[in-house]
Amino acid sequence: MTNRERFIKTLRCEPIGGQVPTFELVFFLTMEAFGKVHPNHRVYSQWNQMSENERKLQIADMADIYIQTAQRYGHSAIFIHPNPWDAENTQRLLEEIRKKSGDEYYLMMDRDPTWAIPDGDHMMEFSTMMYEEPEKLQDMSARRLESSLELARKLDDWGHLLDGFCFCSDYCFNVNPFFSPDQFEELIVPTLKAVISGCHDLGYYVIKHTDGNIMPILPLMASCKPDAFHSLDPQGGVSIPEVRKVIGDDICLIGNVNCGLLQTGTDEECRKDVLRSLRQGMERGRGYVFATSNCAYTGMPLERYETMIGLWRQYGNYDLGLPPQE
């Protein structure tokens, strides 16, 4: 099977045997790994002044970085960051990746229409609106939903270049969700359920990402029927066994390697945490993608990420049984 086929079967929670799939929502360490700026960190203020050939070269270079990352670190999937963010250049980037790598990798992107934790500049305004004018938020949600589904339909019309979406609105702090369960059910669930259903109708898979302590809202999130949850944040008290108790075995789980330890822990702490994540994720024999609990972000030591991948290569194989407990 190709990496893409193995990833899809894992999202379907079908047993695959062999190596557990892995990927990262973002691998920002491209400068250290390849000597190139990550596509999401490039500033294209002069994109409209570029010649067509310059644009083609930029898109080709971005595609190369995504493919090189997947090849070096054994990723089965590529999460793209369209830059500039518009439908035409998203299509061109996807076409370039497909041209260079065929159907080897599962391709996904974000277009989450649901509300995330607002930033500091908008926290007060958003919080007030939640309590005093929730109908305005619901009207805005409907427009955001239609915009997301419109892009999904366009990409489908252009040849179904994309395999799925990973919706990335963050709902939770480490201690608790920003939204109470009642607020989440009123303001988030209808839109999340509708966008997942609409994407499924078009043949896309859907991963739902959020950091932090998801446990108080996990049953509501599961009711929206995503194919997978990412990132199962241990810094938010989220564990794979506890998530499985709540949602069962039919939603794929992705992540759970503690990013904080990868950045600041000892080598031994990192090794134990990687093996714990692998062991707990592989226990059911299906429906698990190995990854960090967030992403390979700027500031994470590259050698730590490469150590994590080395342990995955050594122990993350269903045919060898569960990794050792240390």
Disulfide bonds with the S-S distance in Angstrom:
none
